[in-house]
């Protein structure tokens, strides 16, 4: 029997050169659109469409809405609600939380002592890492440099956070739309809808960070809801910088193909990457005229007025105390998704909705028509007949049905 023939070093280099040539010679559309959504059609700009200044200050994690609520700054009822909701007052979200907690216990593997024998070109590495993210079922991928102001100044224990990484890989996954459509937006499925995305993002982010470290570059996975202590950065600045979306009236980042119906994770790394640019698809004028999410918000936390300057950047400032207070004292459900559900951009990717998306992006005069149509057709309306879950709550470790 003829023994197996292993490639020589010269042969390996020739194969590598062929792979690099194939990547570089791809048609432009193949280089750009790797995922399900045509992010390549969006207008790229040098700066985000909301004003950012040099005066943005790093935020102490203890002073986020969650941190303030947890230490009683929003009152004893809200503080008690935080303590009650953390273990999971709903059986389904409690089961999901167990898995997320388990993923978060993973210890980082060491960075390889030598760089893998692959191309060091940032463009090739960026294409490779994005392709890897889509292979792991990401819906949208982006890359950016990490602004210093995106890092938290201190963690939940008050320990200063060091600025360690120059680049970020942003991973986006859509929320489960069928459940969202069947939900009221502020019932028991609030947590499960978000946790479903967080579970998958945790696995993807940890896998990607592990892989990058094996290739010889340091990496840190950032993911999960507020109870998972896996963050050293704020995600919204990175979503902006990586061209995932624009600032919306709800004060959070909106993607033109997913609306607000997504969750994101980030892998921080010192692997050299090519940053994406921010995008402009006309959202600032759209949200200026559209107040659907503000009218639907049960806590009235979303402003109906104009943008303001806050901590050195321009935004529609969410009343975080009202939002957090409603979430943590909600007696008929878990966390609220009403703004996500009601937003016209969160509609499914049907041909009709995609046509409206394209028209709104390229023809500003159609925005008023789209907004009015969404109001008339009740965008995000609830399809009660498709509800499949039970309304339940843990009371003293015993499950009770809720009306």
N, C-alpha and C positions, 0 to 999 in steps of 0.2 A: 504494500500500500504506500502510495506517495505521501510523504509527510506534508503537513500544511505549510504554505509559503506565507511568511509574514512580510509586510511591506518594509522596505528599507527606509532610512531616514530621508533620503532624497525623494523617494516615492511619496512619503507622508507630506513633505513640503509641496510637491506638485499637486497633490489632492487638495491641500489647503488653499493653494493659489487658485485652483479651479472653483472652489466654493466661494472665495472672496470675489472672483470675477463674476460669478453667477449673480451674487447679491448686488454688486455695483452695476451690472448690466440689465437689471430688471427694468421693465418699463416704469415710468413715473407713477402710474396708478397702483402698480403692485408694490412699489416701495412705500406708498403712503397708506392705502387702505389695507389694514391687516385684520381688523375686527369686523363685527356685524354692521357697524354704523359708519357712514361715509364722512368721517371727520375731516377728510381732505378737501371737502367742498367749502369749508368754513373760512371766512376771512381771517387771516392772521395779522396781528398788530404788534407793535413794539411794546406797548404798555397796556395793562388792563383798562377796560372802559370806565371803571370807577376810579376817581382820583386817589393816588397813593402818594404820601409825602415821606420825607426823611424823618419825620417825627414819630413814627410808629414805635411804641414801646413794647418790650417783651412782657408777657402776662404771667403772673404767678398762678400756677394750676389751682392753688387753694382759693383763688378769687374768681374762678369760673362760676357760672350759674349753679352747677352741680355742687361745687365746693362750698359756696355761700349757703345753699339750701341745707347741705349736710351738717353744717356747724350752727344752724339756727338763725342765720341772718334774715331769713324770710319768714320767721315765726315758728313756734313750736309745732303747729299742725303740719306744716310743710316738712319740718325736720323729722317728725315721726313718720311721715309718708315716705321719706327717703329710706329710713331704716326698715320700714315694712316692705318696700318694693324691691330692695336690693336682693334679698333671698329669693325673690320671685313669688309674687302673690298669686300668679296664674300658673297652673300646672304645666302648660305647654312651654311658656317662656322659662319656667324653672328648669325644665328638662334641657332646653337649649342652652341655658346658662351653664349647666353642668359641663357640657361639651366645650363651650367657649373657655371656661375656667381651666379645663384640662389642657387645651391647646396653649393657653397662656403660660402654663407651667413649664413649657419646653425650654431647655437650656441651649444657648447658642453654641454651635460647634466652633472650634477654633478656626481662625483664618489660616489657609494653607501657607506653608513656608515659602513656596515659590509660585509665581504666576503660571497659570496653565499655558501651554504652547498654542495659544490662539491669537488671532490678530488683535493688536492693541489699539487699533484705530477707533476713536470714539463713535464714528458713524456706524461702523460695523457692529460694535458692541451694543449700541442703542437699538439697532434693528434686531439683533439677537435677543436682547432682554425683552423687548416688546413682544416679539414673536413667542417667546417662552410664556409671557403672561397670557397671551391669547390661547396658547396651548393648554394652559391651566384654567381656561374658561372665563377669563376676564371679558367684560363687555366693552370697555374703553381703557386704553393705556395712554400714559403721558409721562414726560420727563421734564425736569426743571432743575435749576440751581436753587438751593435752599437759602432764602433770605434770613439774616440773623434774627430779625424780628419774628420769624415764624417759630423759633424755639421758645418754649416756656422758660421763664427765668428760674422757677423752682418747682419741684415735684410736690406731690400731695403731703409728703412728710416735711416739707420745707427745705429740702436739700437742693443746692444750686445745680442747674443742669448745664453741662458743658456743650459747647458748639463743636461737634466732632466731624460732621459729614458735609461735603460740598454739594452732593447731588441727591435727588429724590426720584424714585420710580413710583408713579401714581397708578393705582389699580382701582378700577371702578366696576361695580356689579349692580345690576338692576334689582330693585325690590320685586317681589312676586305680585304681579298685577291682578291676577284673578282674585286673590284674597283681599287685596286692597280695594278692588271694585265692590266686593261683597261686604266689606267693612264700612261702618259709618265714618271711620277716620279717627274716632276717639273711643273705641270700644276695647274689647279684650285682645284684639289682634294687633294692637299697636306695637307691643314688644316683639311678638313672634315674627311679624313681617320684617322688622329691622334685624332681629337676631338671625333670621335665615340667611340674610346677606352677610352678616358679621361672621357667622360660622365658616362660610366658604372663603371669605376674605382672609380670615385668620390662617386657614390652611395654605392658601396661595401665598400670602406674604411670608409666612415662616419657611415654606419650601423655596421661594425665590431667594430670601436672605441666606438660607443654608447653602444654596447652589452658588451664589456669588462668593461666599466665603471659601467654598471649595475651589473656586477659580483663582483665589489669591487676593481678593479685595475685601475689605471689611464691609459689613452690612448690618442693619438693624431693622427688624420688622415692627411696624407701628399700625395697630389695628384695635378694633373692638369697641364696645359701648363704654360708658363712663366708669363702670365698676371694674374694668380690666385695666390695670396699671401698666399699659404698654405704650404710652405716648410720651415723647419728649418734644413733640412739635404740634402746632395747630395745623389742621388739614386745610381749612379754607384758603389761606395764602398760597398753598402749594397747588390746589385745584385751579386757582386763578392763573398762577405762573405757568402751569403745565398745559394750559389751553383746554381744560376740561369744561369750563363754563364761565358764566358771568355772574356777578352779584345780582340777586333777585330782590323783589320787595319783601320777601319773607326773611331777608337778611342772611340767606344761605346761598350756596352756589347752585346754579341751574344749568343743566346740560340741554342743548336743543333737541336731542333725540330721546333723552330719558326724563326730561323735566327735573323735578325734585325727587323723583322716585328711584333713588340710588343710594348706596353707601360706598365708602371708599376706604382704602388702606394705602399705606406708603411704605416703601423700603428705602431707607436712607443708606447711602453708600459713598465710598470714595472711588468707585469704578468710574473712569472718565466717560461721560455721556454727552450727547448733543441735546441741549435743552429745546423743548418745544416753545412756541410763542403763544401768548394769550390770544383769545378769539374775540370777534365782534360779530354777532348775528342780530344786532338791533334790540337786545333785551332791555337796555336802559329806557328807551322810549316806550317799549311795549309795557314794561312794569309801571312806568310813570302813569300810563293811561288805564292799565288793568288793575283793579282792586279786588279781584275775585277772592284771592286767598285771605286778604284782610277782612272782608265781609264774612267769610266762612269761619274764621278763627274763633273758637268757642271762648277763648280767654281774652280776646281783643288785644293780643300782644303785638300783632303786626300793624305797623303804622299805615294810615291812609294818606299821610302828607308826603312831603318831599324828602329827598335824601338829606343827610346831615353829615358833618365831619365828626368822627369819633376816633379817638386815639390815633389821629394822623391819617385816617383814610375815610373815604366817602362811602356811605352805606345807608340803606333804610334800616334804622336802628330798631331791632326787636326789643320789646319790653321783656327782658329775660326773667324778671321777677314774676310777672303775670304768667308767662309760659311755664316756668318751673313749678309755680304754685298750683296751676291747673293739673299738670302732669302728676305731681306727687300727692295730690289729694283727690284724684279722680276715683270716685267710688263705683263707677260703672265701667271700668276698664283699666288699661295700662297706659303707656305713653301715647301721646297724640300724634296722628299723621294727617290731620285735616288739611293743613296747607299743602302737603304733598299730594293728597288725593284730589283736591279742588283745582289745582293748577292746570290750565289747559295744555301746557307743554308736557304734562305727565301722561297724556293719553297714549294708548298702545300704538305700535308702529304699523298701523294699517295704511293702505295706499291713500285713503282719504285724508287721514291725519298727516301723513308725510307730505302730501301735496300742500296742505295748509302751512306746514312748517316751511317748505321751500318758498311759498309765496310771501310769507311774512318776512323771511330773511332777505329776499331780493326786491320786494316791492313794499316800501313803508306804508303806502296808502291802504294796503290790505289789513294792516294791524287792527284798525278800529273794527273792521268787519269781522275779523277772527275773534276779537274780544266779545263783541256783541253776540256772535253766534254761540260762543261758549256759555254766555249768560243765559241765552234762550234755551239751549239744549241741555243746560245744567251739567256742564262738564264735571266729571268725577262723581256723577250720581250713583247712588248705592243700588246694587243688584241683590236685594235681600234673599231672593230665591236660590242664590248660589252659596249661601252661608253653609259651611260644613262643620264648624267648631261648636263647642258647648261653652256657655258663659258660666265660668266657675271661679272660685277664689279660695285660697287657703285661709282658714280661720283657726288659729291655734293648732296648726299642722293637720287640720282636717279639711277636706275639700267640701265646699258647699256650693250648690247651684245658685245662680243669680238670675233674676228675672230680666 
